[in-house]
Amino acid sequence: LADAPALELPRDRRPGAAPQAGFAPFALPDPLASRAREAARRRGVSLYTLLLGAFALTLSRVADTDDVVLGTDVSGRGPMGTGALVGPLVNTLALRVDLSGAATLAEAQARAEQALQETMARQDTPLDQVVEALNPDRAPGEPIPLFRAKFDLQQAETLPEALDGLRLERMPLRERAVKYELRFNLEDDGARLAGRIE
């Protein structure tokens, strides 16, 4: 990561203008979601790995680079002493995917899988420690200098309609600010893939 180039995403705004937060919800059509699940099964990878490869390949083509650094979250209780903690433990990883010569989704998925495995071996190192050790140049207002694009895929929990006589309803998260130049945030409920682009 030390010598990784910054991902230069195309901008649709005037130079010097303040960036505007934007959220675009979407859902993959059911036939496309089914084909993605089947493709992941055929390749022997998770849906997450397949979609991560597709996202990396898209970034590579949009930014016209073969060297893509992107962020993703992992959950786990790796470090000693975290087993008794309550709640989710999430660490953000910076993945560097070398896509030189990768012309197909299968090649991009294999490269993303390799980068993910290499990075997962060091997943217990918090991102802030990685940033501190590398001390990369920071642009004004840039919250995380190692990557500008992030990919997330969460398993959506299905809530019961009622619990002890109480009606339960899932409330949408109302974020008002974006944290990255581009975030592809998906939820998988087992049948439907939906989310938003920020």
N, C-alpha and C positions, 0 to 999 in steps of 0.2 A: 504493500500500500504506500510505502514511502515515496516512490516516484510515479505514482499513478496520476495520469492527467485528469483534470476536472472535466466532468461530463458537460459538454456544451450543448444544451437543449435549445432548439429554435424558440424564439420569443415572438409573440404577437402583441408587442406593445412598443411604445415610443422609447427610445433611449433616455435614461434619466427619470422616467416616470415610475412612480411607486407601484410595486406589484399588487395586483388585485387578487384576493382570495376567491377561489371558485370551486364549487362542488358539483359534479355531474353524476347523479345516480344512474345505474344501468343494471340490466339483468341479461345474462346470456340466454338466448333462446334455448329451450329445452333440448331440441335436437343437437345443437352445438355443444351444450354441456354434456350430453350423453356421449357424443363422439370424443370429447376431450377425456372423459373418464375411461372410455374404451381404449383410446390411444395410450394412456398411462398404463393400463393393465397389460396391453400387448408389449410395451417396452419394459415392463417390470419395474416401474417407478411410481412414486406417489403422484397424485394430481398436483400437489404443490410443486414438485420438482419439474414436472412438465410445463406448468404455467410460468414458473420462474425462468426456465429456458426461453419460453416464448417472449416474456417481458424483456429479458436481456437482449435477445435478437432484435426486437422492435427498437429498443434504445440504441443499439448499435447502428441500425439503419437510419433512424431519425437523426442521430447526432453525428453520423458518418465517422464512426470510430470502431476499431476492433478491440479496444481496451475499455471495458465497461466496469465501473464500480457502482454498486447499488446497495441499498440497505434492506435488511429484512429482520424480523423479530423471531426469536426462538424462546420457548419456555422450557423450564427444567429446574431441577434442584441438584445440580452437580456439585457445587462446593460443599465441603464438610460443614455441618452445622445448620444447613438450611432446611433439613427435613422437618423440623418442628415448627417452621414458620407457617402462618396461615395466609392464604390468598395466592394469587398468581405471581410467579416470578418470571419476569421477561427480560431478556437481554437483546439489545439491538446489535446486529453483526454487519460489518462492511464486507461485502463479497466482491472480489475482483475477478471478473470473468474474461478470459482471453478468447476472443471470437475470431482471431485471424484464421482465414480459410474456412470458417464455418458458414456454409451457404444454406444449410437446411435446418429445419426445426430439430430434427434428430441430433444433428451435430451440436447445435446450440444447447440442447437439453443435456447432452453428455458433458459438455464443458461446464455448464452451470452446476450440474451434479458434482463434478470433480471439485469445483471451487467451494461448493457448500460443504463437502466432506472435509476438505482441508481447513476451512474456517471453523467448522464444528469441533475440530480437535482442540481449538483454542477458545471455545465459546464461554468459558468461565472468566475470561478477562473482560471486565466491563469496558464498554465503548469509550467512556471518558478517559480511562487509562491508556487506551490505544491512541486516542487523539493527543493526550499529553506527551506520550513517548515519541510520536511522530512529529508533533508540533508543526502541522501544515499551515501554509498561508491561509488566512481567512478573509473572505470578502465581507464588507460591512453588511450586517443583518443576516449573515449565514449562520444558522444554528449548529449545523453539523458539517464541518469542512471536508469530511472524507467522501461524502456522497450527496448527490442532489436529487436522486430518484429512489423511491422505496417501494417494495412489493410486500404485501401482506395477504395471507389467506388464513382465515379463522374458521374453525368448526362452529357453526351456529348452534346454540343450545335451543332445544324445543321446550318451551314452558308449558306446563299443564294449564288448562283454561281456568281452573279454580284450585284453591288450596285451603282446606279447612273453612270452606264457605266464602273465601275471599276470591274475587275475580282478579286474575292476573293479566297484565297487558305489557307488552314490550314497548318501551318508549324510545323513539329515535334519538340518537346523540346529536346535539346541536352545537357543533364546533363552529366557531366564527373565524378562525385563523388557520392558515395552512402552515405546516412546519417544513415542508420540502417543496422544491420546485415542481416535482411530480410524484404523486403517490397513487398506486394502484391497489386499492383495498377491497378484497373480496371476502364474502362469507359463503360457506358451503353448508347447507342444511341436509345434505345427503341426496337431495333431489334437485335442488335449485342452486345455481351459482349467481349471486348478485352482489352488488357493492357500489362503490363510487370511485371516480377519479377525482383527485384533488390537484 
